[in-house]
Amino acid sequence: MLQPKRTKHRKMFRIRHDKTKAHRNNTVSFGEFGLKSTSSAWISARQIEAARIAITRRMGREGKVIIKIFPHMSKTSKPIGVRMGSGKGSPDQWFAVVKEGTVMFEVSGNQVDTMKDALRLGGHKLPVTWKIVAKEVCECKTAEGEK
């Protein structure tokens, strides 16, 4: 499972993930196709791992998979049978806060239909609505001419 090696604080406040769109991590930058969220949610480390396994199993040995989200946020829980009060529980799970428009996974180096199918299979493992996006090709012009 993915989790941080060390953190400054073990127990964190809950972060609101609604009402905002992603300003960073919202374009396909490393691969050819990406899995972009169209809603916001918390995604646990187990769900990220399940999606990664589904994508890599479909891609085979030829492709490359890039995970662009990481579970930085801890969620605490108290043991069963413990009464209310006496402080906050210990860290139990790790989550990634995914906002609307975040590119979560990227793939490259395989056939187009295989890459799209792999992202579709991985997307079904996640608790957000998503779409498959392609990399935008930038046609830049320089002072000397077209490049």
N, C-alpha and C positions, 0 to 999 in steps of 0.2 A: 504494500500500500504506500501511497505517497503521503508524506508528512514532513514537516520541517525538522532539521537536525536539532536546532535549538531556537528558542524564542526568548524575547526579553520578558514577556509576561505570559504565564501559563493560561490564565483565565481571561477571556476577552469579552468586551461588550458585543451585543448583537448589532450587526450593520444592516441598515435598511437597503434593500436592493430594488425597490419599485420606484417609479416616477423618474428615473434617470436612464439615459442611454450611454453606451460606452463611448468615451472620447479616445481611448487608446485601444490597441489590440482589436481594431475593427476592420482591418483589411488583410487579405491573403498576402503574406510577405515572403515565406520560405518555400511553400509548395506550389502546386498547380491548381488544386481545388481545396476548398475549406468548408468546414461545417460551422455555420453562423447561427447564433441564437436569435430568435425573434421574440422572446419573452425573457424575463429575469427570474432567477431562482438561486437557491443554494444547491451546489452539486457536491456530493460527498466523495471521498477518496475511493470508496468501493465502486461507485457509479462511473467515475473516470477510468478506473482500472477495467471494468467490464466493457466499456466502450472501446478502450485501447485494444483489448484482446479480440473483440469482434472485428475491428478494422484490420489488425495485423493478420488475423486468420484468413480473411478474405483476400488481402493483398498478396499473400504469399511471400516468397523471398525476393521478388523483384522490386517492390516499392519501398518508399520511405514514409514513415508516419511521424509527424511533429505534434506534440501536445503543447498547447499554448496557455493552458490554465493550470494552476497549482493550488492545492488546498492549504491556505495559510491560516485559516480561522478555526479555532477549536470550539467545540460545543461540549458543555459539561452536562453531567447527569449524576443524580444521587443513586445509591444502591437501593434495591427493592427492600421494602420493609423499614425504611428509615423515616422517622417523623419529620414534620416541617420544622424549619428553623435550623440552627446550628451551622450557618454558613453555606457557601456555595459548594456544589459537588465537584468532583475531580474531572479533568478533561477526558472525554469519552470518544469523540469522533472528530474528524478534520473535514472542513468544508472549503470550497472555493465559491466566492461570491461572483456570480455571472450576471452581468447586466445585459439589457437588450442591445443587440448589435455586436456582441463579442464573438470573435472567431475562436472556436475552442480546439479544433483539430485541423491539421493540414496534411495533405498527402501529395506525393509526387513520384515520378519514375515508373509508371505502369500504363496500361491501356486506359483510355478515358472511361469506358463503360465499367471497367473493373474498379477504378478509383471512385466513381460516383456510387456504385453499388456498395463498396466498403464503407463509405461515409454514411450511406442510408442505414446500413446494419448497425453501425455505431451510434447513430442518432436515436435509434429506438431504445437504447439503453439509458438515455438521459431524461431527466424530468422537465425539460424545457421544450418549447416548440422551436423548430430549426428549419434552415434551408441550406442548400448546397450552392456555394458561390465559386466562381472561377477567378483566377488572378487577372487583375486589370493590367493591360500592357500600356505603358507610358511611352508615347512618341514625343520625345523631347527635341527641341531645336536649339542649336548652339549658334554662336556668332559666325562661325565658319560655314555653316550650312546644316543640313539635316544629319542626324546621327542615328 
